[in-house]
Amino acid sequence: MPDFVVAIPARYASTRLPGKPLALLAGEPMVLHVARRALAAGATAVWVATDDARIADAVAGLDGIHVAMTDPAHASGTDRLAECARQAGWADDVIVVNLQGDEPFAPAAGIRAVAAVLAQSGAPMSTLATPVEDAPTLFDPNVVKLVRNAHGDALYFSRAPIPWHRDAFARSRDALPAAQWLRHIGIYGYRAAFLQQFAAMPPGTLEQIESLEQLRVLEAGHRIAVALSPAPFPPGIDTPEDLERADALMKVAH
């Protein structure tokens, strides 16, 4: 298992759930649960990259957690992590895992897997996927799908159902045929040098059409290695309803 660091982008002004990193799960801020997940995965360092002192204060008492106060004007989590990497002074070849601040149930095995596939593949960037198990998920534009080549690298990410099964979908879109589809899991690994390169790239045409930042990397001709998650990866928390369900689950777990 290669050494890796985890960086958690955590901005205060979430559109659908303002103050999301501070939302309470089992009586503790969400960002604290996410940071603990990163520590449990074996990261050599865990950084929370935030724009708000309240979020910094929420993790201040946890051993092994560092905080990078970053520019509130950053357009994306990638930009925020690139600034965090500069503050942390990571060497170019350090493996950085980008764990979203709304993933309090992220499995340790999944966090390790995204670092491992980056190291094994030699790609500058990596991510995870899991099989799609039902038709509503496949056709949901809020669920990002992907296709890989024979070597396990991403060919494309889309909100559309890809690949399109011409014959089966002509008959029915209510059930999936035997072919396998993949749902993207929004966790990433990068070499620290590539994280800076990625943040400096101008947005690509495909990225702007699909509103998927990772397409910037593919359109520019870089590889993204994709591993299947070794453990279930519950969806992140985006809405008050998601938060309510997560709180109930966390209370049961505790």
SEKOLRO-336651 format. One record per residue: residue number from 1; residue in three letters; x, y, z of N, C-alpha, C, O in turn. Coordinates in steps of 0.001 Angstrom, whole numbers. Each point is the difference from the previous one (the first is absolute). Example, Ala and Ser with C-alpha at 12.3 -4.5 7.8 and 13.67 -1.06 7.14 Angstrom:
2
<1 ALA <13190 -5690 7800> <-890 1190 0> <900 1200 0> <1036 -19 665>>
<2 SER <-1386 1069 -1385> <820 1190 60> <-770 1090 730> <509 1108 169>>
***
This chain:
254
<1 MET <843 -1194 0> <-843 1194 0> <875 1240 0> <813 170 909>>
<2 PRO <-953 707 -1906> <843 1206 -35> <-409 998 1076> <-1152 27 432>>
<3 ASP <2116 796 -4> <-343 1104 889> <-871 1008 -746> <170 211 -1201>>
<4 PHE <-1088 401 1912> <-844 1016 -615> <-467 974 1064> <-36 -318 1188>>
<5 VAL <-322 1512 -1638> <-636 986 870> <-1437 170 -470> <-320 -273 -1157>>
<6 VAL <-536 723 2054> <-1394 290 -358> <-245 1487 188> <362 578 1025>>
<7 ALA <-978 28 -2020> <-415 1403 90> <-1515 49 -161> <-561 -600 -917>>
<8 ILE <-90 1322 1822> <-1462 69 38> <-433 1431 -290> <155 868 858>>
<9 PRO <-697 -597 -2054> <-515 1346 -260> <-1320 199 746> <-907 -825 -111>>
<10 ALA <801 1908 864> <-1195 214 828> <-333 1482 19> <477 744 857>>
<11 ARG <-1299 -321 -1810> <-410 1409 -26> <-1326 156 733> <-800 -932 88>>
<12 TYR <594 2109 423> <-1196 242 820> <-1252 171 -855> <-1066 -497 360>>
<13 ALA <1184 1191 -1483> <-1187 457 -744> <-500 -1025 -1006> <2 269 -1202>>
<14 SER <-427 -1427 1662> <-627 -976 -879> <-1355 536 -471> <-748 573 793>>
<15 THR <431 -756 -2072> <-1241 555 -557> <-1242 -646 612> <-926 689 427>>
<16 ARG <922 -2019 -389> <-1210 -706 445> <-41 -218 1515> <-1062 -240 573>>
<17 LEU <2224 327 60> <56 -256 1437> <1052 919 615> <1105 -447 309>>
<18 PRO <-1439 1741 -126> <992 955 531> <572 -460 1333> <-715 -515 860>>
<19 GLY <2035 715 -708> <669 -433 1219> <133 -1506 120> <162 -530 1100>>
<20 LYS <-229 -167 -2240> <-38 -1470 10> <1116 -656 819> <-293 -934 748>>
<21 PRO <1554 1368 -844> <1039 -686 782> <-241 28 1509> <528 -836 733>>
<22 LEU <-1334 1808 -269> <-278 122 1431> <-1317 -653 409> <-349 -13 1180>>
<23 ALA <-381 -529 -2154> <-1262 -681 318> <277 -1153 955> <973 -735 -170>>
<24 LEU <-1820 582 1160> <261 -981 1049> <-487 -1394 -392> <-1126 -178 -464>>
<25 LEU <2003 -799 664> <-337 -1408 -136> <349 -658 1326> <1153 32 430>>
<26 ALA <-2128 -615 205> <193 -586 1332> <658 1006 940> <821 -365 842>>
<27 GLY <-1192 1638 -996> <453 1035 910> <1344 605 -304> <479 842 760>>
<28 GLU <157 -1249 -1866> <1311 537 -356> <-10 513 -1438> <-755 -515 -825>>
<29 PRO <1585 1531 500> <14 542 -1364> <395 -1056 -1038> <863 -842 247>>
<30 MET <-1512 906 -1409> <269 -956 -1062> <1481 -64 -362> <538 -1088 -205>>
<31 VAL <125 2240 123> <1397 25 -416> <879 -787 965> <1032 -539 -401>>
<32 LEU <-1425 470 1656> <761 -773 986> <-94 -1493 -300> <991 -722 110>>
<33 HIS <-2178 261 -488> <-175 -1409 -377> <834 -339 -1235> <618 -1062 -64>>
<34 VAL <-604 1971 -918> <764 -238 -1225> <1494 -79 321> <701 -879 -502>>
<35 ALA <-221 1791 1333> <1419 -7 375> <379 -1298 695> <1083 -537 -231>>
<36 ARG <-1967 33 1079> <283 -1275 682> <85 -1150 -1003> <814 -910 158>>
<37 ARG <-1656 954 -1184> <56 -1029 -1041> <1367 7 -689> <572 -1054 -276>>
<38 ALA <-63 2243 7> <1310 120 -645> <1106 -553 890> <898 -693 -480>>
<39 LEU <-959 995 1772> <992 -523 936> <-84 -1528 82> <1022 -684 53>>
<40 ALA <-2246 162 -42> <-186 -1449 95> <535 -727 -1229> <360 -1174 82>>
<41 ALA <-306 1858 -1213> <502 -607 -1235> <1525 -115 -15> <569 -693 -844>>
<42 GLY <87 1376 1785> <1456 -102 70> <755 1117 -675> <1185 -154 -299>>
<43 ALA <-1838 1283 47> <693 1140 -618> <1149 466 899> <-125 17 1225>>
<44 THR <1238 358 -1844> <1135 487 782> <-253 1409 520> <616 420 979>>
<45 ALA <-1511 304 -1621> <-430 1321 471> <-1396 255 -540> <-350 -460 -1087>>
<46 VAL <-440 1194 1851> <-1358 372 -430> <-131 1507 131> <236 574 1063>>
<47 TRP <-618 52 -2167> <-172 1455 -33> <-1439 335 -343> <-583 -598 -905>>
<48 VAL <12 1546 1617> <-1303 563 -338> <261 1357 -649> <572 900 615>>
<49 ALA <-1005 -773 -1877> <196 1250 -743> <-1316 766 11> <-951 -381 -683>>
<50 THR <897 1453 1453> <-1266 696 197> <148 1497 -214> <1105 518 -162>>
<51 ASP <-2249 167 165> <-16 1458 -168> <-656 673 1204> <-297 1194 -31>>
<52 ASP <71 -1981 1104> <-775 527 1104> <592 -440 1338> <263 -1183 216>>
<53 ALA <-60 2147 673> <623 -284 1294> <-839 -956 841> <549 -737 818>>
<54 ARG <-1875 733 -1003> <-850 -903 778> <286 -1462 -341> <-45 -869 870>>
<55 ILE <339 608 -2148> <348 -1364 -409> <1364 -376 543> <205 -1126 454>>
<56 ALA <735 2070 -498> <1325 -251 573> <-108 -319 1492> <665 -908 499>>
<57 ASP <-1497 1651 197> <-167 -220 1438> <-608 -1380 292> <308 -619 1018>>
<58 ALA <-1169 151 -1917> <-703 -1265 234> <953 -1193 18> <-279 -1002 660>>
<59 VAL <1408 1097 -1381> <952 -1121 -56> <1262 266 820> <917 -821 21>>
<60 ALA <-875 1959 644> <1229 416 675> <428 -971 1100> <1192 -126 280>>
<61 GLY <-2143 -557 341> <355 -865 1112> <372 -1420 -386> <290 -813 877>>
<62 LEU <-291 489 -2171> <245 -1375 -435> <1471 -190 -348> <516 677 -889>>
<63 ASP <162 -1584 1574> <1423 -245 -261> <210 -470 -1436> <-776 -799 -524>>
<64 GLY <1828 1304 -99> <346 -422 -1355> <-684 787 -1098> <207 -289 -1179>>
<65 ILE <-1020 1278 1532> <-709 796 -1006> <653 1373 -122> <214 692 995>>
<66 HIS <97 -310 -2234> <532 1320 -296> <-1072 795 -742> <-875 -578 -645>>
<67 VAL <949 1889 738> <-974 865 -676> <729 969 -918> <993 616 388>>
<68 ALA <-1501 -488 -1613> <472 1025 -938> <-1145 993 -204> <-1058 -365 -512>>
<69 MET <1271 1611 912> <-992 1033 -259> <201 494 -1428> <1043 563 -331>>
<70 THR <-2048 -780 -507> <133 267 -1434> <-948 1098 -450> <-929 378 714>>
<71 ASP <1182 122 -1907> <-727 1137 -551> <-1489 -325 -178> <-325 -989 -658>>
<72 PRO <-584 1786 1221> <-1439 -255 -180> <-448 99 -1453> <-1068 -500 -355>>
<73 ALA <1873 1140 -487> <-407 221 -1393> <299 -1185 -921> <-320 61 -1187>>
<74 HIS <915 -1120 1694> <316 -1144 -868> <-1259 -522 -683> <-1059 -120 616>>
<75 ALA <1203 -189 -1916> <-1155 -454 -781> <-316 -1468 233> <-1127 -432 -242>>
<76 SER <2102 -344 707> <-218 -1446 141> <831 -549 1142> <915 647 509>>
<77 GLY <-1272 -1881 -120> <771 -687 1018> <1419 -272 -446> <916 -24 822>>
<78 THR <-719 -183 -2131> <1349 -238 -526> <884 1213 229> <1150 -137 417>>
<79 ASP <-1681 1324 -687> <761 1230 246> <345 129 1485> <1105 410 356>>
<80 ARG <-2046 -758 489> <221 94 1449> <1102 -968 435> <852 343 820>>
<81 LEU <-882 -1574 -1388> <1020 -985 366> <1371 384 -543> <1017 -263 643>>
<82 ALA <-979 877 -1814> <1284 439 -544> <643 1034 932> <1210 -32 224>>
<83 GLU <-2016 943 313> <534 965 963> <438 -714 1275> <1039 334 570>>
<84 CYS <-1815 -1307 -122> <365 -781 1180> <1347 -688 -199> <841 -7 899>>
<85 ALA <-644 -571 -2082> <1264 -689 -294> <1181 962 54> <1080 -357 470>>
<86 ARG <-1290 1567 -949> <1088 994 57> <297 372 1446> <1163 130 382>>
<87 GLN <-2210 41 426> <210 324 1415> <710 -1142 728> <871 231 839>>
<88 ALA <-1257 -1469 -1173> <578 -1159 678> <1424 -284 -464> <772 -643 711>>
<89 GLY <-424 1123 -1903> <1349 -208 -529> <278 -1426 -437> <1129 -475 123>>
<90 TRP <-2151 -220 -635> <203 -1384 -422> <921 -81 -1210> <-83 822 -913>>
<91 ALA <952 -1811 916> <865 -258 -1149> <-847 -409 -1200> <-1134 -452 153>>
<92 ASP <1704 618 -1358> <-764 -230 -1236> <-591 -1401 -107> <-1074 -181 -576>>
<93 ASP <1781 -826 1136> <-461 -1378 -194> <-894 -516 1136> <-391 -1167 -11>>
<94 VAL <67 2014 981> <-890 -424 1090> <-1381 -347 -565> <-540 719 -841>>
<95 ILE <-19 -1838 1323> <-1359 -389 -391> <-995 717 901> <25 -140 1223>>
<96 VAL <-903 914 -1862> <-1018 771 723> <-1368 -592 -316> <-386 -78 -1166>>
<97 VAL <-346 -336 2187> <-1364 -486 -194> <-967 1128 358> <42 552 1099>>
<98 ASN <-901 -228 -2042> <-1022 1026 179> <-1266 -687 491> <-735 -606 -780>>
<99 LEU <491 708 2083> <-1197 -570 613> <-980 1131 260> <299 925 756>>
<100 GLN <-1469 -995 -1380> <-969 1082 126> <-461 159 1449> <-95 -975 745>>
<101 GLY <-188 2210 -365> <-392 298 1371> <-1398 -443 371> <-422 177 1143>>
<102 ASP <-318 -762 -2107> <-1354 -493 304> <-76 -1526 -101> <-1048 -555 -330>>
<103 GLU <2179 -122 618> <69 -1464 -100> <297 -619 1375> <1051 -616 176>>
<104 PRO <-1955 768 798> <295 -512 1342> <-20 -1519 119> <381 -548 1035>>
<105 PHE <-828 -139 -2096> <-23 -1461 27> <1019 -607 -967> <-73 -1191 -302>>
<106 ALA <1007 1981 -179> <997 -499 -953> <765 -1176 612> <564 140 1085>>
<107 PRO <-533 -1300 -1759> <686 -1157 577> <1520 155 -87> <533 489 -996>>
<108 ALA <145 -913 2051> <1470 86 13> <597 -745 -1187> <973 464 -596>>
<109 ALA <-1545 -1613 247> <532 -786 -1120> <-106 763 -1312> <878 -121 -855>>
<110 GLY <-1945 909 678> <-159 791 -1215> <1011 1132 -73> <540 287 -1068>>
<111 ILE <-283 360 2205> <981 1081 38> <1383 -543 -365> <740 620 -764>>
<112 ARG <-406 -1783 1321> <1299 -618 -321> <64 -428 -1460> <1052 100 -632>>
<113 ALA <-2175 -576 91> <-10 -517 -1374> <313 1083 -1017> <693 -260 -983>>
<114 VAL <-1194 1477 1204> <243 1064 -980> <1472 407 12> <536 411 -1030>>
<115 ALA <122 -522 2187> <1442 261 72> <780 -1135 -651> <971 239 -718>>
<116 ALA <-1399 -1478 970> <714 -1156 -537> <-47 -46 -1523> <1017 -273 -637>>
<117 VAL <-2184 538 42> <-92 -80 -1465> <802 1121 -658> <508 -172 -1107>>
<118 LEU <-392 1314 1775> <839 1069 -534> <1447 -478 -69> <663 159 -1025>>
<119 ALA <-176 -745 2120> <1385 -457 50> <254 -1137 -995> <1031 -23 -672>>
<120 GLN <-1969 -910 581> <196 -1175 -850> <-84 321 -1483> <706 -598 -812>>
<121 SER <-1571 1543 459> <-263 285 -1418> <1028 932 -623> <227 -38 -1209>>
<122 GLY <395 875 2034> <891 1022 -546> <-746 1185 -583> <624 910 -545>>
<123 ALA <-1965 -899 648> <-782 1140 -491> <169 1180 952> <322 -195 1172>>
<124 PRO <-536 1421 -1665> <132 1155 883> <-1220 240 882> <42 818 919>>
<125 MET <-1147 -1549 -1207> <-1251 216 722> <-765 -1317 47> <109 -821 -911>>
<126 SER <-880 622 1973> <-769 -1241 131> <-1344 288 645> <-212 1062 586>>
<127 THR <-687 -2020 -703> <-1313 109 633> <-588 -1392 145> <636 -991 -361>>
<128 LEU <-1860 916 892> <-657 -1286 237> <-1346 -66 -711> <-582 1018 -375>>
<129 ALA <113 -2239 205> <-1324 -232 -580> <-606 -1223 670> <694 -772 662>>
<130 THR <-1990 612 -842> <-707 -1174 515> <-1106 -358 -981> <-526 889 -669>>
<131 PRO <154 -2167 561> <-1027 -372 -975> <-1349 682 262> <-407 199 1144>>
<132 VAL <-264 147 -2233> <-1382 482 64> <-904 -1219 73> <145 -939 -782>>
<133 GLU <-1077 959 1724> <-803 -1204 246> <-1457 120 -415> <-729 -991 42>>
<134 ASP <280 2193 -448> <-1405 116 -395> <-158 1088 -1050> <827 906 -111>>
<135 ALA <-1907 -1012 -656> <-246 917 -1103> <-212 1444 456> <543 899 -641>>
<136 PRO <-1294 -622 1700> <-166 1399 412> <1335 695 285> <164 1177 -320>>
<137 THR <781 -1893 914> <1323 585 255> <708 307 -1308> <598 1066 -147>>
<138 LEU <-660 -1990 -802> <684 191 -1275> <-529 1224 -739> <771 728 -625>>
<139 PHE <-2075 -498 691> <-596 1090 -765> <-108 1307 792> <-534 985 -510>>
<140 ASP <1025 -966 1724> <-39 1200 843> <1157 935 -371> <1158 -387 161>>
<141 PRO <-1429 1599 -650> <1086 905 -394> <833 506 1173> <1084 547 -198>>
<142 ASN <-1583 -726 1416> <798 390 1164> <1023 -1064 386> <868 240 839>>
<143 VAL <-975 -1417 -1454> <964 -1081 223> <961 -16 -1178> <-422 -162 -1145>>
<144 VAL <1700 328 1415> <997 52 -1084> <438 -1421 -343> <361 -784 878>>
<145 LYS <-398 472 -2163> <431 -1294 -491> <1355 143 -701> <391 1099 -393>>
<146 LEU <321 -2222 242> <1278 57 -717> <219 -1294 -757> <-599 -1032 302>>
<147 VAL <1476 1114 -1296> <459 -1186 -722> <1519 -18 43> <654 1043 0>>
<148 ARG <-102 -2266 37> <1446 -175 84> <526 -722 -1231> <-744 -684 -702>>
<149 ASN <2050 849 450> <625 -794 -1055> <505 -1314 587> <-189 -268 1187>>
<150 ALA <835 -553 -2021> <429 -1331 432> <1065 50 1085> <214 -994 694>>
<151 HIS <451 2120 -533> <1053 142 1013> <-529 597 1304> <762 171 951>>
<152 GLY <-2061 149 -896> <-584 544 1204> <1 1509 77> <-367 564 1031>>
<153 ASP <776 113 -2113> <-36 1468 -5> <-1358 497 -484> <-653 -643 -823>>
<154 ALA <236 1800 1345> <-1279 580 -410> <40 424 -1460> <948 644 -449>>
<155 LEU <-1980 -1011 -276> <-203 508 -1364> <-868 1247 11> <250 952 -740>>
<156 TYR <-1281 -967 1593> <-913 1137 55> <-861 -96 1261> <-277 -1091 497>>
<157 PHE <-136 2246 5> <-965 125 1089> <-1214 735 -559> <149 917 -807>>
<158 SER <-1338 -1308 1227> <-1191 666 -513> <-1164 -116 970> <-84 -936 795>>
<159 ARG <-810 1911 -880> <-1267 -88 725> <-998 -879 -757> <-1013 -428 553>>
<160 ALA <1316 170 -1820> <-839 -875 -823> <348 -1464 267> <1081 -293 511>>
<161 PRO <-1987 -630 -852> <309 -1424 165> <994 -453 -1061> <-354 -112 -1173>>
<162 ILE <1589 -148 1574> <1015 -477 -942> <576 -1315 514> <212 -143 1204>>
<163 PRO <48 -832 -2098> <-331 13 -1424> <-1512 -156 -220> <-717 -530 848>>
<164 TRP <261 1002 -2004> <-1417 -105 -341> <-238 -1353 -656> <525 -270 -1080>>
<165 HIS <-1322 -588 1738> <-283 -1338 -534> <-1120 127 -1032> <-1183 13 339>>
<166 ARG <1583 80 -1598> <-962 344 -1052> <-1196 -954 -44> <-1150 438 20>>
<167 ASP <1426 -1735 -78> <-1086 -958 -198> <-855 -145 1258> <-1228 5 -76>>
<168 ALA <1880 -135 1230> <-752 -215 1246> <-856 1209 337> <-1151 -158 407>>
<169 PHE <1690 1364 -568> <-754 1193 368> <-1082 327 -1020> <-948 718 316>>
<170 ALA <1077 -1235 -1532> <-1079 148 -985> <-1226 -797 442> <-1136 368 -302>>
<171 ARG <1383 -1468 1025> <-1107 -835 480> <-580 539 1307> <-1219 79 153>>
<172 SER <2088 290 787> <-469 457 1309> <1123 733 731> <1175 -338 -139>>
<173 ARG <-1561 1354 926> <972 681 856> <-329 -216 1476> <461 746 864>>
<174 ASP <-1250 -1759 -592> <-435 -254 1373> <893 -988 739> <-23 -56 1230>>
<175 ALA <811 -725 -1967> <872 -990 636> <1332 -33 -742> <63 283 -1196>>
<176 LEU <988 -628 1910> <1318 -23 -618> <297 -1377 -573> <-263 -1009 655>>
<177 PRO <809 949 -1875> <483 -1278 -523> <1285 -412 721> <417 646 962>>
<178 ALA <192 -1708 -1429> <1132 -588 731> <1267 860 -26> <884 -193 834>>
<179 ALA <-780 1122 -1761> <1211 824 -103> <185 824 1273> <-970 339 678>>
<180 GLN <2222 -23 -366> <282 725 1242> <203 1492 -263> <739 393 -902>>
<181 TRP <-1414 429 1712> <227 1439 -11> <696 393 1296> <-91 -701 1008>>
<182 LEU <779 1822 -1052> <750 452 1171> <-458 1380 444> <-160 910 -814>>
<183 ARG <-49 -768 2120> <-295 1296 614> <1290 572 557> <749 -694 688>>
<184 HIS <-490 1957 -984> <1200 648 509> <-152 335 1472> <-1057 450 441>>
<185 ILE <2114 -671 308> <77 407 1403> <945 1195 62> <1137 -77 -465>>
<186 GLY <-1609 1177 1039> <742 1269 -75> <1135 139 998> <38 956 774>>
<187 ILE <887 -1907 -789> <1239 102 774> <1145 -84 -1005> <-63 -779 -951>>
<188 TYR <1107 1576 1159> <1086 73 -984> <1350 -155 670> <176 360 1164>>
<189 GLY <776 -900 -1912> <1400 26 395> <792 752 -1056> <-316 -76 -1187>>
<190 TYR <1349 805 1616> <889 698 -940> <1414 -33 564> <194 -129 1209>>
<191 ARG <784 244 -2086> <1318 426 435> <-101 1505 253> <-714 712 -706>>
<192 ALA <1431 -245 1713> <-125 1407 393> <321 942 -1153> <-639 1042 -145>>
<193 ALA <1621 -1401 -673> <356 862 -1138> <-1152 86 -987> <-269 1067 -551>>
<194 PHE <-422 -2197 321> <-1105 28 -957> <-1183 767 548> <-742 617 -765>>
<195 LEU <550 -643 2075> <-1074 796 598> <171 1476 -349> <-975 682 -315>>
<196 GLN <2211 -191 370> <259 1395 -386> <-268 218 -1488> <-556 1022 -402>>
<197 GLN <961 -1998 -405> <-208 99 -1451> <-1488 12 -337> <-451 788 -832>>
<198 PHE <-298 -1660 1478> <-1441 -102 -215> <-675 1328 338> <-803 511 -780>>
<199 ALA <1130 40 1936> <-636 1250 428> <326 1152 -941> <-781 945 -115>>
<200 ALA <1929 -1015 -559> <406 1082 -900> <-589 -133 -1403> <65 943 -788>>
<201 MET <-643 -2109 468> <-573 -195 -1337> <-1274 832 -164> <-780 125 943>>
<202 PRO <566 439 -2123> <-1281 671 -245> <-1116 -1035 -106> <246 -1121 -446>>
<203 PRO <-1477 1475 849> <-1116 -945 -136> <-151 -464 -1444> <134 787 -937>>
<204 GLY <-415 -2086 775> <-160 -546 -1342> <-1432 106 -486> <-917 252 782>>
<205 THR <730 -447 -2081> <-1335 51 -603> <-905 -1093 565> <-1152 257 350>>
<206 LEU <1684 -1481 -263> <-804 -1110 511> <-383 224 1457> <-1125 -291 407>>
<207 GLU <2067 810 374> <-272 320 1403> <-1164 974 125> <-873 -167 852>>
<208 GLN <869 1180 -1705> <-1045 1011 79> <-1357 -556 -432> <-1034 399 535>>
<209 ILE <1037 -1319 -1502> <-1255 -588 -460> <-611 -898 1071> <-1193 91 292>>
<210 GLU <2020 -959 291> <-508 -999 958> <49 485 1453> <-572 -636 885>>
<211 SER <1255 1764 -636> <245 469 1370> <710 -1078 819> <-393 -310 1125>>
<212 LEU <1457 -256 -1724> <831 -1017 650> <1462 404 -160> <559 -59 -1095>>
<213 GLU <51 472 2212> <1348 563 -40> <1051 -1000 -491> <983 392 -630>>
<214 GLN <-1192 -1693 920> <997 -995 -383> <151 -128 -1522> <1024 -482 -482>>
<215 LEU <-2043 913 -273> <107 -55 -1460> <1078 946 -519> <514 -201 -1100>>
<216 ARG <-165 1221 1867> <1087 894 -375> <1302 -786 -185> <784 275 -908>>
<217 VAL <-576 -1246 1778> <1222 -805 -35> <23 -895 -1241> <1010 -74 -699>>
<218 LEU <-2125 -602 433> <-53 -875 -1169> <113 794 -1293> <707 -408 -921>>
<219 GLU <-1398 1536 848> <23 798 -1228> <1400 529 -289> <372 201 -1156>>
<220 ALA <400 23 2218> <1381 472 -177> <975 -1131 -313> <1185 245 -224>>
<221 GLY <-1686 -1491 207> <841 -1124 -419> <696 -748 1116> <920 -774 -267>>
<222 HIS <-1332 981 1523> <631 -684 1126> <-803 -1230 411> <-1201 -91 -256>>
<223 ARG <1882 -843 891> <-641 -1239 453> <-656 185 1365> <501 732 853>>
<224 ILE <-1635 -1414 -663> <-611 -151 1322> <-214 -1496 204> <-838 -608 -666>>
<225 ALA <1595 19 1588> <-146 -1429 300> <-1236 -197 868> <-261 783 913>>
<226 VAL <-493 -1829 -1206> <-1251 -265 724> <37 -1397 602> <193 -986 -711>>
<227 ALA <-378 906 2029> <-107 -1291 687> <-1436 -191 466> <-710 966 278>>
<228 LEU <293 -2224 -198> <-1296 -290 610> <154 92 1511> <961 -529 558>>
<229 SER <-1887 1187 99> <87 154 1447> <-92 -1364 671> <-889 -786 -328>>
<230 PRO <1792 489 1263> <-31 -1299 681> <-1064 -86 1085> <-214 -1066 578>>
<231 ALA <-451 2177 -302> <-1023 29 1046> <-1111 939 -431> <243 921 -780>>
<232 PRO <-1469 -1135 1274> <-1101 911 -347> <336 1436 381> <562 263 1063>>
<233 PHE <-913 650 -1943> <306 1419 186> <-1313 759 -14> <-475 381 -1069>>
<234 PRO <-128 -151 2238> <-1301 676 23> <87 1382 -646> <1053 636 45>>
<235 PRO <-2144 -168 -643> <3 1345 -597> <302 1064 1033> <-265 -185 1188>>
<236 GLY <828 1317 -1645> <265 1118 889> <-1287 687 427> <-1097 -391 -398>>
<237 ILE <1255 1416 1210> <-1150 707 569> <-156 1348 -690> <880 856 93>>
<238 ASP <-2013 -666 -794> <-219 1217 -769> <-1233 781 432> <-92 1201 -255>>
<239 THR <-847 -1861 898> <-1287 635 309> <-343 -193 1477> <595 -843 672>>
<240 PRO <-1552 1622 -166> <-452 -221 1380> <-525 -1417 223> <159 -556 1087>>
<241 GLU <-786 -31 -2112> <-507 -1368 130> <1152 -997 134> <-67 -934 800>>
<242 ASP <1134 1144 -1599> <1195 -844 123> <573 95 1408> <394 -1003 596>>
<243 LEU <-357 2219 -81> <558 241 1337> <-804 -738 1071> <565 -583 925>>
<244 GLU <-1876 616 -1062> <-868 -667 976> <241 -1509 3> <77 -627 1057>>
<245 ARG <42 53 -2263> <262 -1444 -98> <1374 -341 576> <155 -988 717>>
<246 ALA <843 1822 -1040> <1359 -248 487> <81 92 1508> <708 -780 636>>
<247 ASP <-1429 1728 -60> <3 170 1451> <-580 -1243 676> <523 -467 1011>>
<248 ALA <-1597 -57 -1574> <-601 -1206 568> <957 -1177 -85> <117 -775 950>>
<249 LEU <574 632 -2086> <965 -1087 -159> <1167 137 970> <437 -979 605>>
<250 MET <62 2206 -464> <1144 235 870> <-364 -295 1464> <817 -537 748>>
<251 LYS <-2031 886 -350> <-421 -252 1384> <-95 -1499 270> <321 -462 1096>>
<252 VAL <-765 -296 -2106> <-51 -1452 138> <1403 -577 139> <250 -884 819>>
<253 ALA <674 1415 -1653> <1393 -480 16> <683 274 1322> <846 -773 451>>
<254 HIS <-1229 1900 174> <621 359 1275> <-648 -728 1165> <403 188 1147>>
***
